[in-house]
Amino acid sequence: MGAKLVKAAVAFLLIFVTVFTFSPADIEAASSKLVSKGNTNEKVVALTFDDGADGTNVNKILNTLETHKVKATFFLTGTGMNHHPQRIKNITAKGHQIGNHSYTHKDFTKLTAAQIKSELNKTEALAKSITGKTTKPIFRAPFGYTNAAVLSAVGNAGYTHTLHWNIDTIDWRGLSKTEVTNKVVNNIVPGSIVLMHTGAGAPGTPAALPDIIKKLKAKGYKFVTVSEMLKLQPSQSSGKTYTVKAGDTLSSIAAKNKTTVAKLAALNNIKNVNVLKVGQKLKLSGTAAAPSAPSAGTTYTVKAGDTLYSIAAKYKTTVSRLVSVNKLSNPNKISVGQKLKMS
């Protein structure tokens, strides 16, 4: 009897360990990755701006970025969005990336995991309501303060990357235009992430920005968003994409992303909507690569792999219209060489 009890106890312990033990890989996967600069030899630089309560210089900064055709990354706080929502709208309207910078700008190393999650979720919800864009997957810690517990909580909240910097302009100290410019230009290296601020306490930043951009361009540098530098999912300005997985169909992808098969076929120039490859990247939004609609009397000769859906998408018409114009009894049956009227 004693031996049976021992065996039962051992079995229970094995089950307990199996269910409740997490491997280092599991913990690492859940934690947000701390990044100070891009891992690249290319001359690329990410200009980043932390937006606090006043955001006085947001529009000045945006005007300069637009003039020089530069995209940047802005880390938003809840206090800032509540104070100047229209300026925040302007940021995403100009095609810049946004990230999460907390709701109240508290030291995250002094907060519980639940408090961190609340800060992040409230900021994300507010950003979405104002801009329609997500702050994920990038976060910047208030004051730059992080530790293992913070990175774990942030990662579990859906922020895969926590952005630090390798060039701190310390512009919030009221540095002059020349001082801010020199901080950036004299310390630039491939993959640099530059920290600046949008508030009134950093008057040197909007003044220095034109010179910073001109001088870095003269050095051969290209300006990118954080997501572009780190090769994360495309930033908001790039349009969404989807990577085809095993078992996917164009219909299931369309349903999942609240679009239509015809739109996906047109956006991706797909000739046969029944043929997809695992790993294929599909545009979910953007400008369709389809030709102009055909003029009256135009005909189309069916090719191998064509379907009525792909032909309709390609020529900006509908399956029902093609069926009607060509008096087709079965839209699923068309023959190679068959001539279809397009209008």
Buried (B, 14 or more C-beta within 10 A) or exposed (E): EEEEEEEEEEEEEEEEEEEEEEEEEEEEEBBBBBBBBBEBEEBBBBBBBBBBBBBBBBBBBBBBBEEBEBBBBBBBBBBBBEBBBEBBBBBBEBBBBBBBBBBEBBEBBEBEBEEBBBBBBBBBEBBEEBBEBBBBBBBBBBEBEBEEBBBBBBBBBBBBBBBBBBBBBBBBEEBEBEBBBBBBBEEBBBBBBBBBBBBBBBBBBBBBBBBBBEBBBEEEBEBBBBBBBBEBEBBBBBEEBBEBEEEBEBBEBBEEBEBBBBBBBBBBBBBBBEEBEEEBEBBBEEEBEBEEEBEEEEEBEBEEEBBBBBBBBBBBBBBEBBBEEBEBEEBEEBEEEBEBBBB
